[in-house]
Amino acid sequence: MFTGMTIRRWKAIGALAAGSYGGMAVAPQSGTPVSAAVHPDTFAVSAPPFPGARHYNPKKVEPLPGGGSLYIYDVNGNTQEYPVPPKGFDPLTATATQLQEYGFPPRPTDPAGLAQWRSDWSHYRSTPTPDVWTVPEGEGLGSSPTTLSNVIASFTNSPEYSLNWSGWEATPPNPVYNPFDAVTATFRQPINYNTSCAQARESQWVGLGGSNPGAGLLQAGTSIIPSSIPLVGPSDHAWFMYLSASGGGSGTVYVNNVTVRPGDTMAVTVQYSKTFKEAIFSVVNETTGSMQPAKITTNAGKYYSGTTADWITERPTPYSGRMPPLYNFGSVSWSNTEAFYWKNSQQHAIEQPLGQYKNRPIIMTNNGMPPPAGSVLAEPTTMSLSTTATGFTNKFHACS
């Protein structure tokens, strides 16, 4: 779905400058302090996505060109920005400036890329008013993998075994000088299968970093969380998260305005701008046409590592730190698994499918050890590979 590399500046317009992200700055606009009288819609609170979740109201709302709005939040000391286009916004007819302003990928110039871009964004319908929640730090989504040999220097194509991750991972051609700047994928939200494992959990996401000791992790995806009402069953949510090397960070940030349902097609992108030290997350429900981009503008560098790109199904670690059962997700089909890096300061991003990079599968077992010492809980299939695309399927084996 992500057909060209860009890091968008909500307050910057113009063509991408060579070797940097963003363009000509526009005059800053004074933000409107939020009050219920001025912006009653920002105070519409959905049901908490998780026990103990905290809801956030924006600290101000700034107007954007064309009638849109920029919602600005302070979440755990980090500034988060959420652009919302005006009603009736159509990315297919929008200008390049408008696409950049509202967090959409640029319109490709090559015929094949343009056709795919039009197909992807024909599904877009709206970006709802943000509905932002966090859960306590450490409450389980997107933790680093627990593996036997978790060192990038020993990166080989042989499988890695983990207590909590299953999927594929890639390294850039030169992790030191040309680290990954973005990662993207499309996947089908799994059908909620019946399971006998109480409080089982599951999530799927794309991310930058996390496997290299001492590195940060930027990630976004969806999750299945047990409901507190047994008759209702699990609920599905969209989220993003950022972790530092020491484990500190945002906690899971749920964006409840993007509805996620079993069987929906989800497209997720994580990007980082070295120039502005900003991270951008985008979660799109292609089935419903709902999209939510979000940006963190403070301290983002401490959470970034481009040494790996990850496409993962996870068994999230709960707040207690004890590994939960894995929810019976059946299977998750992944496509458009791509990662991006800048070749040099003059050349724009190099975009390649997962299969074109040095890569390895990650297999989840009950103890992080390979069989027969460990029992497989989930594992990816081999990659279906062409010169333009890579896909695979994560398959469930057991819930505990």
N, C-alpha and C positions, 0 to 999 in steps of 0.2 A: 504494500500500500504506500509506503514512504518512498516516493520515486526520485527524490533528489535531496541532497544534504543542505540543511539550513538551520541556523539557530536564530530564532526570531526575537526581536526586541519590540516589546509592545509600544515603546515610545520612539521607535526608530523606523524611518521609511527610506525607500530608495533601493538601488541594486546592491547586491552583496559586493563588498570591497574585496579585492584579492587578498587572500591570506587572513581574512578576518571575518567576523560575523556582524551583520547589521549594516546600516548605511547612514544617510544624513539624518541628524537628529532634528526633531521638531521642538518648538518651544515648549517647556514644561507647562503642564496645566495644573491649576490649583485643585487639590482634592476636596471633595465634599465630605465633611465629617458625617458619619452615618447616624441617623436617628430613625426611630420607628415612623415618625411623621414624614420624613423625606423619602425613605426607602423601606416601606413596610414589607416588600417582598423578601428582603434579605433576612427578615426575622421569622420566616416560615420554616419551622423546624420539623424535619421528618423524624421517624422513629429511630432511636439509637441503633447503629449497626452492630453494636457489641456491648455487653454489660460493662459499665464503668466508662463508656465513651464520653468525650467532652465535645460539646458543640461550640463553634466559633462564629461570631459575627464579624463582618469586615470592619476595619478601623476607618476606612474611607472608600469612596467610589469616585473615580475620575471619568469624565466624558472622553470618548474616543471618536475619531472622525466618522461621520456617516450615521451617528446616532447610537453607537454602541457604548459599552461601559467597561471599565477596568475595576474589578473588585480587589482590594488590597487588604491582606490579613497579616497579623502578627501571630505566628504559630511557634511557640517555644523559642522566642527570640529570633526567629528567621522570618524575613518578609516573603510572603507568597502572593503572587498576582494571578488573577483569573480573568482573561478577556472574554466578554460576551458580545457577539455581533448583534446588530439591530434585527428586529423581526423581519423575516422575509429574505435574509441574507442568502445569497446563492453563490457558492464558491466557483461554480462553472462559468459564471459571467463576471465575477469579481476581478478587479485590477490586481496587478502584482503587489501593489502597495497595500491593498485591502487584505489580501491573503496573508501577507506578512504581519499586518497589524493584529489580525484575529487568530493567529496561531495555526494557519494551514500550511502544508507543504507547498513549495512553489510549483507553478505550472511548467512541466517539462517542455523542452523544445523538440526532442526527437519524436518521430511519429509513434513508435511503439510505446514509449514512456507516457506520451500524452494520452493515448488511447486507454492505458491502464489507469492513469490518474483520473480521467473522466469517468471511467467505470466505478472507481472507488468512491469518488465524491458525489456521484449521482445519488448516493444513499443518504447524504447529509440532509438533515431537517432543521436542527436547532442546537444551540448551546444554552442550556437552561441556566437560571440564576444559581450561582454556587451554593452548595449545601455541604459544609466542611466539618468533619469530625476527626478527632484523634482518639486513640486508645493509649493506655499507659505504656511508656517505653519498655520494650522487651516483651510486649504481648504478641509476639509470635510470628508475624508475617515477615518474610524476607530475611531471616537470619542467615548468617554465613553457613556454608556446608560443614558438616562434621564428617571428615573423611580420614582415611589412613595416611595418604600422602598428598598433602595440600600445598604443594610448592610448584610455582610456575616453572622454575628452572628444570624440573623433571617432567615437564609437560610432554606427554606422548599420546599416540593415538589409541593406546590401550585403555580399557574402561577404568573409570574412577568409581569407587564405591562410597556411598554416603548414607548417613542415618536419615537425612531429610530432603535431599535433592534427587531429582530424576530428570534427565533431559540431555541437552548438548551444550558444549562450551567451546569457544574459539579464542585464539590469540591472534593479534595483528601481526603483520610481517615483521615489524620492529617495535616491540612493546615500549622501548625507552624513547625512541625518537618519533615514532608514528603510532601512538596509542589510539585505540578506538575513541571516536567522538560521539557515535550514535549507534543505537541498536533498535530493531523493529521486528514485528512479526504479526501475523494474523492467526487466530485460533478459534475453534468452536468451543464455547462454554459447555462443559460436560453436563450431561443429563444427570440429575440427582437420583442415583440408584439407591435402593434399600440397602441398609447395612445393619449388622447386629452389633457393631462396635460403638459403644456409647461415646459421645463427645468427639467423634472422629472429625478431622478437618482436612482441608485441601486448598491449595492455591496454585495459580499459574501466572508467570510473569516473565518479562524480559528485563535485563539489567546490564550495567557496566560495572565490572569489578566484583569483589567479594570473595574470590577464591585465593587471591594472593595475600599471604599473611602481612598485616600492617597496612592494608589498603582499605579504602572506603567502598561504598556500594550505593549506586543509584538504581532504582527499580520501580516498575509499575505493572499492574496486572489486575486480576480478579481473584475472588476467593469464595469458598463455600464454608459457612460458619453454622454450627448447630444452633437451632432455635431453642429458646427457653420454653417454648410451648410445643410439647411433643407432637401434638396433632398437626401443627403447621409444618414441621420439618425444617430442613436447612434453608438458609437464605444466601443469596449471591450478591456480591458487592464489588465495585471498582475501587481501586486504591493506588497510592504511590507512597514511596518511602525513601529516606536517605539515611545511611549509617556511616559513622566515621570509623576509622581503624580501631578505635577503642570501644566501639559499640554504641556510642551516644549518637543522637540524631533526632529525627522528627517524631519517632513513634509512627505507627501506621496512620496515614492520612486518608480517610475514606471520603470519596466524592459521591454522595448519595444522589446527586442530581442525574447521574448516568445510570439508568436502570440496567440491570444485568439479569437475564433470565436463562434458564437451561436451554441449550440449543442455539443461543444467539451467536452471531459471528462478531468477535471482538478484535480490534486492531489497536496495538499498543506501541508507543515509541518513547524512548528515553534518549535525551540529547544533552551535551555539555558544551558550553562555549568557553574555551581557554582565554579568549580575548576579554570577555566580560565576567568570567568566573561565575556563570549562571547555569543552572540546570533547568531543563524543560521536560515535562512529562505530558503525554497526551494519551487519553483513553477514549476510544471511539467504539460505540455500538453500531456496527454497520447494518444490523437488522432493523433497528429502530431509527437510525439516523441521528442519534444523540452523541455529542462530543464534548469533552472537557479538557482543554489545555490548562496547565498550571506551571508556574515558574517560581523558583526560589532565587532570590537576588542577594542574599547575605550568607556568607560562610560556605557557599556551595563547593568551593575548591577542596575543603577538608573531607568532603564526602565522595570525591571523584577519583576513580582509578580506571584508566582505559586499558589495563593489561589483559582483561578478558571481556568477552561479551557472552551473555548467558540466556538460554531459553529453557525455562525450568518449570516443572511441576513439583510442588513442595508439600511436605508434611510440616505445617507451621508449629514452632515451639510455643507452648502456652505460657502464660504469665508465671506459672509456678516453676518453669524451667524443665518440667518433665515432658518427654516426648509423647504426643497424643497418638491414638490410632490414626491410620491413613483412611480418609473417606473413600468409599468405593466409587471412584469417578468414572469407571468404565474405560474410557480412553479420551485423550485430548489430541485432536488433529491440528498440526502446526503447518503453516505455509508462509511464504514471503519472509522467511527468516534471513535477515540481512544485517550486516554491520558496516560501518563507515569509518574511514580515517583520512586525514589530510596528508597527502604525499609530501608536499613541501609548502612553503609560504606563498608560492605563486599558483600552485595547482589546487583547484577545488577538490572536494572530497572524493575519495575512491570508494565506490559502493560495490560490494560483492556479496553473493549469497554465503551462508554459513559454510557450505561444502567447499568453497574456494580457499578457505583459511585452514591453517593447522587447527585441528579440532579433536575432540574426544567425547564419547558418551559418558554420562554419569548415571549409575544404577543405584536405586535406593534399596537398602536391605535393613533388616530389623536391628542390626548391630554395627552397620558401617563396614562390615567385612565381606569379602567375596564368598560366593558359595564354594564348598558346602558349609563353611563355618557360619555364613549368614544366609538368611532366607530372603528372597527377593520380594519386595513390596511393590515396586513399580520400576519400569525400565523403558527406554526409548527404542523404537525400531531403528533399523539402518536408514540412512538418509536416501530419499529419492532425489537425485541430483541431475541438474542440467547446467548449462553455462549461464543460465539466467535465473534459476530458481532452485531453492532447496526446501524440502519438506520432510517431516517425520511425524510419527505418532507416539505419544506417551501412553503406555498401557498399565492398567492396574493389575496387580497380582494378589495382594492380601492386604488386610486392613490393620494388622498389628504385628 
